[in-house]
Amino acid sequence: MSKTSIASIALNILGIVLLLGTLYLLSSNKKEVNKKMILKALVIQVALAFLLVKFPLGRMALQKVSDVVTKVLNYGSQGLTFIFGPLADAGAPTGMIFGIQVLGNIIFISALVAALYYLGIIGFVVKGIGGVIGNILGTSKVESFVAVANMFLGQTESPILVSKYLRGMTESEIMLVLISGMGSMSATVLMGYAGLGIPMEYLLIGGSLVPLGSIVVSKLVLPEKVHAVSQVTVSNDGTSASLASAECAMTSVATDEVTIDNKGDNENLIAAISQGANDGLNMALGIGASLIAIISLVALVNGILGVVGLSLEQILSYVFAPIGLLMGVPKEHILTASQLLGSKLVLNEFVAFGQLGQILKGLDYRTGLMMAISLTGFANISSMGICISGISVFCPEKRNQLAKLAFRGMLGGFAVSLLSALIVGLIVAL
């Protein structure tokens, strides 16, 4: 093992320890932190990462899944070609048109996800994996299902699965919903990231580590003050009594009798697909509008800062330099990694992925993989408003609680991606 590898391993271990230590110090209730649960989740996350990036059969399976996912998502080009003709073909003289070939494909993917959701396929997978995670770690069924759902769904999509239980969820469970949502990467936008030059394999690794990372981070930041499953007794006169609070009793009912809602408001499969297509269109337009505004505003800020010989990218690279250093990337890429992390948090992940896609071919495998995984997730300033408004639709009485937790949820989502990147970087360097 070379000195460079040893240094990278040491920096990654230090980074993981410092990240978890910082989350613990910022915890709202250190005495209630379930250290056994945290340790279990970390061990499973490390084992899963090893299976995906180091174990030959695991890597082979990941590559096969990546190929299948890419092939399925590429079918969206058929519809785009029908509507836009040669403009949908990146090989045509017009070249790559992001608004059509990348954002346009989101409509197809959103419709596909809606169909799988309606048919219960996503719910079946979520319930299976979530049940296993819940049994091993002791998390409630509701939060386990939401955490797993964020491998496929976005920050406002996964809560739909368990929307009728939001009212009875504890503050700690709500925090997990926020952190897993902002640390997640919806299948709807996977092809958008891939269109920016990010390998599907990297994206799938990042997405698969979200559930466990979300549990680790959320249960450090805001541990459960009451047990998610408590004994509720009923007295002879019919009134309820419990050793815990009424909120705990409500959670007990929710976690013991969870059923996943697949149908939503859709009458049939056609209605679900139509709704998915409309949602995809709105998402594509929203992403396009955000990118136009953000990229233009960044150019404006850079124009102003240019007077004193600075740029926003330079400022972000120095602010986030300590994190870039702990990632253990080659020294010539430390400021690049830190600048991308800053762009992801302050601007959004599409901007950061676009910048990474332009330089990815010049990076070694470990550096490129770590940078890509660290950028996965919706954790940025604008996501706070999206989460508050999107989730409170299902449970308006939780709006104030969501607003109170949103900032910590955003930082937690950022930490989820960073933790995954550090673990993967450590394993690759071994």
N, C-alpha and C positions, 0 to 999 in steps of 0.2 A: 504494500500500500504506500503510495507516494505521500510526501509531506503536504502537498496541496489537498489530497483527499482527507488526511487526518485533520488539517485545519478546517476544512469544510464541515466535517463531522462534528468537530468541537464547537464551531460557531452555530450549527443547527441545533445541537443539544442545548447550548446556552440560550439560543433564541426561544426554544420551546419552554425552557425553565422560566425565563424572564417573562414570556407572554402569559403563561399560566400563573406565575407569581403576581404579576400586575393585576390580572383579573381577580385573583383572590384578595389582594389588598383593596380593590375597588368594590368588593362584594358588599351587598347591603346587610348581610347577616352571616358573618364568618363562622359563628358557632353552628349554624344549621347546614353548612356545606357537607354534603354526603361524599366524603373522600373515597369511600369504597366504590361508589357508583362512578365517580370521575375516573378512578384508576381502571376500572373494568372497561369503560368506554374508550379510554386511551389505548389500552392493550388491543382491543378489537380493531380500533382504527389503524393502528400500526400494522397489525396482522393483515388487514384488508389491503392496505397500501403495499405491503410486501408482496402479496399475492398478485396484485395488478401490475407492478412495475419491475419485480425482480424474479418471481417464480415463472419458469418457462411456460408451463401450461396456462398459467394465469394470463401472461402476456399474449399468448396465442389466442386464448378465448377473447380477451379484450380487443385484439385486432380484428377478429371475426365479427364481433358485435359492432365495432366501429364501422367496418365495411358494410354491414347490413343496414345500420342506421343511416349511413351516408347514401346508400343506394335508394332506400325508401324515401328519404327527404328530397333526393334529387328528382323524384317524380313530379315535384311541383313545377319543374321547368316546362312540362308539357302544357299546363294551363297558361303559363306565362308566355310561351311561344305562340299559343293560339290567339292571345289578346294583343301581344306586342310585336309579334313577328321576329325579325332578326335582332331587334333591340334586346331581346331576352337571351341572345347568344353571345357569350363572352368572347367567342372566337371570331365573331363578325367584325367587319372594319370599324364598327362603332366602339368595339372593345367593351370593357367592364363598365356597366352602368349600375351603380350601387342601389339606387332607388328602385330599380326594376328587378334586377337579378337576385339581390339579397333581401331587401325589404319586401318585395313582392312575394317571395317564397314563404314569408311568415303567414300569409293568408291560408295557404295549403296546409302548413304544419298545424296551425291553430284549429282548422277544421278536422284534421286527423286526430289531434289530441282530444277534441270534443267528442268525436265518434268513439274512441277508445274509452273515454270517461263514461259516456252514456251506456256503453255495452258492459260496463263493470270490470273491464280488463285492468285498468289502472287501479281501481278500488281493490280488486282481488290481490294484486301484487303488493299494494300498500298495506293491506290488512295482514297478509302473510308475513312480510318482513317486519312490519311494525309490531306484530304480536310477539315475534321472536325477540326483538330488541327490548320490548317492554318486560318480557319475562326474565331476561338476563339482567337488565339494569334496574328494574323496579320502577320504571317511569310509568305514568298513567297511559291508558290506551289512547286517549285523545291526543296527548302531546307526542306519543310515539308515532301515531298515524300521520300527524301533520309533519313531523320531522322527516319521515320517509317519503311522504308525498312530494316534498321539495326536491327530490331527485328528478322529478318529472314536471312539476308544476311550479308556477311562480309565486311571488309574495302575496298576491291577492287571490290566487286560484286555489291553492291548497286548503285554505280555511273553509272553502265551500264544502269540502268533504265532510266536515264535522261542524258546520255552521250552527246547527241547533243546540250544540253543547257549549258554545262560546260563553253564554250567559253564566254558566256554572263553573267556569274555569277560574282557577286561582291566579294571582298576579304572577307567580313563577311560571305557570303554564302559558299565560299570555306572553310573557317575555320569550319563552321558547318559540312561540308562533312567530314573533317579530324577528328573532335572531335567525331562525331557520329560513324564514322568508327572504330576508335581506342577504343571507349567505347563500341563497339558492341560485339555480340557473335553469330557468324554464326551458323545456324541450322546444317550446315555440320559437325561441330565438337562437337555438343551437346552430342552425344553418346560417344565421346572420353572422355569428362569430366565425364559423368556418369560412364564410365568404370573404372575411377579412384576412384569411391566411392562417388561421389557428387550426392545427390538426384535430380531427374529431376525437382521436384517442386521448389527447390531453384534456379535452372538455369532459369526456366521460369519466376519467379518473377524478377530476375535480368534483363532478356532480355526485359520484358514488360515495364520497367522503363527507358530504354535507350532513346527513342525519346524525352520525356519531359526534362530529365536531360541534354541531349545534347544541347537542345535549351537554357536552363538556363545558362549552362556553356559557350557556344560559344558566346551568346549575351552579356555576361559580359566581356569575354576576348577580343572580337573584335566586338563591336556593329556596326550596319549598319550606315555608314556615309551618305548614300543617301537612299531614300525610295526605297524599292524593286519594287514597282509599282508606276511609275510616269506618268504624262500626257505628251504625245509626240504629238506635233502639226506639221502639214505639211503646209508650206507656199504655196502661189499661184503658185510660179515658180517651185514647186516640191521638193524643198530642205527641209530637216527636221530641226526643231528647237525644243529645249526643255529647260526647266528651269534647268534641271539637266544635268549631264555629258552624253557623248555618251554611257559610260558603263551602266549608269542608264537606258538609252533608250533601250539598248540591253536586259537588265534584264526585262524590262517591257514586251517586246515581249515574252521572255522565260516564264515569270511567268503567263502571261495571256492565253497562248496557249499551255500549257504543255500536251503532250501525252506521255504515257509510252511505251517504246520499249520492247516488250516481245519476239520477234522472234530472234533478234540479227542477226547473220550470218547463222543461221540454216534453212535449207530448209524444214524440217518436224520434227515431234516429235521424230522419231528414231535418227535423226542426233543430236537433242538436248540431248537425253539420252546418246548417245555415247560420245558427247563432255563433258557432265557432269561426266561420268565415268572416262574419261581421266584426267579431272581436279581434280577429287577426288584422283586418283592414284598419280598425281604429288603432291597434298597437303599432302597425307599420307606419301609419301617418304620425302617430305620437313620437315614435323613435326618430323618424325623418325630420320632424319639426324641431325636436330637441337638438339633433346633431347640427342642423342648419344654424340654430341660435347659438349653441355652445361654441362651435368651431369659429363662427364669426366673431363672437364676443372675445374668445381667446386671442384671435388675431388683433382685435382692437386693443386689448390689454397689452399684448406684446408690442404693438406699435407705440403705445405710451411708454412702456418700460424700456423700449429700445433707445429712448432718449438718453438714458443713463447706462446703457449697455447691458441691460438685463432682459430676461424673458420669464414668463410664468413657469415654463418647464424647468428653467434653472433654479428658480426659487423652490419649487416643489421637490426637486432632486436633492437639495440640501436639507430641507425640512425633514424628509423621510429617509435621509442617508443612514441613520442608525439601523433602521429596519433592513435596508438593502445590504448593509454590512453583515447582519446576523443571518441573512439568507445564505451566506457562504458562496456567493457567486464570484467569478474572477474579478479582481479589483478594477479592471477596466470597464466592468458592467455594473458596478455598485450604484453609481449615480443614475444610470439608465433604469435599473430596477426600482430605485426609490422614486424616480420621477413618474414612472408608470403607476406605481401605487398611489401617489398623490393625485394623478389624473383620474384614476378610478374613483377615489373617495370624494374629491372635490367636484369633479365634472361628472363622468359616468363611465361604465365599463366599456361601452362601444368605442368611445374616444380612445381609451387606453388600449383596447384590443387592436384598434386600427393602427396605432403607433407601433405596437408589438409586431403586428403582421408584416410591417415594412422591414423589420430588422431580424426576424426570426431565423431566416436561413443562415445568417452569419453567427448564430449562437450555437454552443454545444448543446447536446441533448438535455443534460441536467439543468442548465441555466434556462433554456427555453421552456422546459416543462414546469420548472418552479415559477417562472414569471407568469406563465399562462394560468396555472392553478391559483396563484395569488390574486389574479384579476377576476376570477369567476365570482359570480354573485352580484346582487343588485345594491350592495351597501354603498350608497352615496347620499348626499344631502337631499336631493329631490325625492328619494325613495321614502323618506320619513312621511311626507305628505301623502304619498300614494298609499302607504300602509294604513295610515290613520283613516283616510277616507274610504279606502277599499274594504277594510275589515269591519269598520263601524257600520257599514250598510247592513251587515247580518246581525249586529248587536249594538244598536245606537247607545245603550246605556254604558257601554265600555269605551266610548269615545274619549272621555277625559283620562281614563286609565291608559289608553293607547298613546295619547298625546304625552303623558308623563313619562312613559317608558320608551318612546320612539327614538330619542337620541342615543340612549344606551343600547337599544336594539340595533341601531345602525353601526355603532362601534363594535358590537358583538358580532354582527354579520361580517364586518371587515376582518375581525379576529378569526372567524371560522375559516375563511379562505387562506389567511396567513398561516394558521396552524396546519392546515392540510399541506400547504406548500413546504413548510419546514419539515414535516414528517416525510413527505415524498423525497425531498432533497437529501435528507439524512439516509434514507434507504438506498437511493441511487448511488450515493457516495461510498456506501459500505463495500 
